[in-house]
Amino acid sequence: MADNSRGGMSAKKVYPEKENPKEKENIFILCDTCFWCAAYFGKFMLPVEDRCPICLTTELSSFPILSDESFTFDYDQKYGVNLKFGSRMNMKSI
């Protein structure tokens, strides 16, 4: 706190908070029980209490998605979920 010269009041310098880059991290969420999935663009939007919004289980897996990365998602009744992660440049050909 500093004393300003006008009225003896204290003034506090306010600095902008440093942003945590992890807060803006893109995340792929997959329910291990019902296979519901979603891509979230920032941690602030993640499901409440880490529960699946469909079956309400807490068995969720998460995978960070880098800014230069993309993925494909496929589900087959026989083989289950198939995720392919790769660079955006390489994934355009898929």
C-alpha positions in Angstrom: 0.0 0.0 0.0 1.2 3.5 -0.8 0.2 6.9 0.6 -1.1 9.2 -2.1 -0.5 12.9 -1.7 -4.1 14.1 -1.9 -5.9 12.8 1.1 -3.5 10.4 2.8 -5.5 7.5 1.5 -3.8 4.3 0.7 -3.7 3.1 -2.9 -3.0 -0.4 -4.0 -1.6 -1.1 -7.4 -3.6 -3.8 -9.2 -1.8 -6.0 -11.6 -3.6 -8.3 -13.9 -3.5 -11.9 -12.8 -1.3 -14.2 -14.8 -3.4 -16.6 -16.9 -2.8 -20.2 -16.3 -2.4 -21.8 -19.7 -3.8 -25.1 -18.4 -7.2 -23.3 -17.9 -7.5 -22.9 -21.7 -6.3 -26.4 -22.4 -8.6 -28.4 -24.7 -9.7 -31.7 -23.2 -11.4 -34.8 -24.6 -13.6 -36.5 -21.9 -14.8 -40.1 -22.3 -17.2 -42.0 -20.0 -15.8 -45.4 -19.3 -19.2 -46.8 -18.6 -21.6 -45.5 -21.4 -19.0 -44.1 -23.8 -20.5 -40.6 -23.8 -17.8 -38.2 -24.9 -17.2 -34.5 -25.5 -14.3 -32.1 -26.3 -14.1 -29.2 -23.9 -12.4 -26.0 -24.8 -11.2 -24.9 -21.4 -11.3 -26.6 -18.0 -13.9 -24.2 -16.7 -16.6 -26.1 -18.7 -15.8 -29.6 -17.4 -18.7 -31.8 -16.0 -19.8 -31.0 -12.5 -18.2 -33.3 -9.9 -16.5 -35.2 -12.7 -19.8 -37.1 -13.4 -21.0 -38.3 -16.7 -24.1 -36.2 -17.6 -25.8 -39.3 -19.2 -25.2 -42.2 -16.7 -24.0 -40.1 -13.7 -21.0 -42.4 -13.1 -17.7 -40.9 -12.0 -15.7 -43.2 -14.3 -14.4 -40.5 -16.7 -11.2 -40.6 -18.7 -9.6 -37.4 -19.9 -7.0 -36.7 -22.6 -5.5 -33.3 -23.2 -5.6 -32.0 -26.8 -2.7 -29.9 -27.8 -3.3 -26.7 -29.9 -1.7 -28.3 -32.9 -3.3 -31.7 -32.4 -6.6 -33.1 -33.6 -8.3 -36.5 -33.2 -10.8 -38.8 -34.7 -13.3 -40.8 -32.7 -14.9 -44.1 -33.8 -17.1 -46.5 -32.0 -17.7 -50.1 -33.0 -20.0 -52.4 -31.1 -17.5 -55.3 -31.4 -14.3 -53.4 -30.7 -15.4 -50.4 -28.6 -14.0 -46.9 -28.8 -11.1 -46.1 -31.2 -9.3 -42.8 -30.8 -6.6 -41.5 -33.1 -4.6 -38.5 -32.1 -2.2 -36.8 -34.5 -1.0 -33.4 -35.7 -3.6 -31.3 -37.5 -1.6 -31.4 -40.7 -1.5 -35.2 -40.8 -5.1 -35.7 -39.8 -6.4 -33.7 -42.8 -5.7 -36.7 -45.0 -7.9 -39.1 -42.9 
